[in-house]
């Protein structure tokens, strides 16, 4: 993932938590907000409470992969922050993917399918 497509700065995350719309699921919390760009930007947060570095990095990798595989289904021009929850460490991948798509649907991030 390109550096221009990620959220890294603390003030960007704080703005998302304060002003972004959110959807809560069993594996993650998803925050979204328009960014005025022609591409999406992704930020991932994993708390120290989830475990040591190996566990946190595994959760981060799983969330990043779910986003990567589904990014063509999402509209452009959004900032998205995924906050890992405890179940995201060892939850079934298919259930995590379904939860992500369901949360994106709640926040109207999915593209309209044309027939």
C-alpha positions as CSV (number, residue, x, y, z in Angstrom):
1,X,0.0,0.0,0.0
2,X,1.4,3.4,-1.0
3,X,2.3,5.9,1.8
4,X,0.0,8.5,0.2
5,X,-2.9,6.1,0.8
6,X,-2.5,5.7,4.6
7,X,-3.3,7.8,7.6
8,X,-0.3,8.1,9.9
9,X,-0.6,11.4,11.9
10,X,-2.2,11.6,15.3
11,X,-4.4,14.6,14.4
12,X,-5.8,12.7,11.4
13,X,-6.9,9.9,13.7
14,X,-8.3,12.3,16.3
15,X,-10.3,14.1,13.6
16,X,-11.8,10.8,12.5
17,X,-12.8,9.8,16.0
18,X,-14.4,13.2,16.6
19,X,-16.1,13.9,13.3
20,X,-16.3,10.6,11.4
21,X,-19.2,8.3,11.2
22,X,-18.8,4.9,12.8
23,X,-20.1,1.4,12.6
24,X,-19.3,-1.2,15.3
25,X,-18.9,-4.9,14.6
26,X,-17.7,-7.9,16.6
27,X,-14.2,-7.8,15.0
28,X,-13.6,-4.1,14.3
29,X,-14.9,-0.6,14.6
30,X,-14.9,1.3,11.3
31,X,-14.8,5.1,11.1
32,X,-15.3,6.9,7.8
33,X,-15.2,10.5,6.6
34,X,-14.9,12.2,3.2
35,X,-11.4,13.4,2.4
36,X,-11.8,15.4,-0.8
37,X,-9.3,13.3,-2.7
38,X,-9.7,10.9,-5.6
39,X,-8.6,7.9,-3.5
40,X,-9.2,6.3,-0.2
41,X,-6.8,6.5,2.7
42,X,-6.6,3.8,5.4
43,X,-5.6,3.9,9.0
44,X,-5.4,0.9,11.3
45,X,-5.3,1.1,15.1
46,X,-4.6,-1.9,17.4
47,X,-4.6,-1.3,21.2
48,X,-1.8,-2.6,23.4
49,X,-4.6,-4.4,25.4
50,X,-4.9,-6.9,22.6
51,X,-1.5,-8.4,23.3
52,X,2.2,-8.2,22.6
53,X,3.7,-6.9,19.4
54,X,3.4,-10.2,17.5
55,X,-0.4,-10.4,18.2
56,X,-1.0,-6.7,17.4
57,X,0.9,-7.0,14.1
58,X,-1.1,-10.1,13.2
59,X,-4.4,-8.3,13.8
60,X,-3.1,-5.3,11.7
61,X,-2.0,-7.6,8.8
62,X,-5.4,-9.3,8.8
63,X,-7.3,-6.0,8.7
64,X,-5.1,-4.6,6.0
65,X,-5.6,-7.7,3.9
66,X,-9.4,-7.5,4.3
67,X,-9.3,-3.9,3.1
68,X,-7.0,-4.7,0.2
69,X,-9.2,-7.4,-1.1
70,X,-12.3,-5.3,-0.9
71,X,-11.1,-1.9,-1.9
72,X,-12.4,-2.2,-5.4
73,X,-15.9,-2.5,-3.9
74,X,-15.6,0.8,-2.1
75,X,-16.4,4.3,-3.3
76,X,-13.4,6.7,-3.7
77,X,-12.7,9.8,-1.7
78,X,-13.0,8.5,1.9
79,X,-10.7,8.3,4.9
80,X,-11.2,4.9,6.7
81,X,-10.0,3.9,10.1
82,X,-10.2,0.4,11.3
83,X,-9.9,-0.2,15.1
84,X,-9.2,-3.9,15.9
85,X,-11.2,-5.5,18.6
86,X,-10.2,-8.6,20.7
87,X,-11.8,-11.1,18.4
88,X,-9.9,-9.9,15.3
89,X,-6.8,-11.7,16.4
90,X,-8.0,-15.2,16.0
91,X,-11.5,-14.8,14.5
92,X,-12.5,-16.7,11.3
93,X,-11.3,-14.7,8.3
94,X,-14.6,-15.2,6.3
95,X,-16.6,-13.8,9.3
96,X,-14.3,-10.8,9.5
97,X,-14.6,-10.1,5.8
98,X,-18.5,-10.3,6.0
99,X,-18.4,-8.0,9.0
100,X,-16.3,-5.5,7.2
101,X,-18.6,-5.4,4.2
102,X,-21.7,-5.1,6.4
103,X,-20.1,-2.1,8.2
104,X,-19.2,-0.5,4.9
105,X,-22.8,-1.0,3.8
106,X,-24.1,0.7,7.0
107,X,-21.8,3.7,6.3
108,X,-22.8,3.8,2.5
109,X,-19.2,3.2,1.4
110,X,-20.0,0.4,-1.0
111,X,-20.3,1.2,-4.7
112,X,-23.6,0.9,-6.4
113,X,-23.7,-2.2,-8.5
114,X,-25.0,-1.5,-12.0
115,X,-26.9,-4.1,-13.9
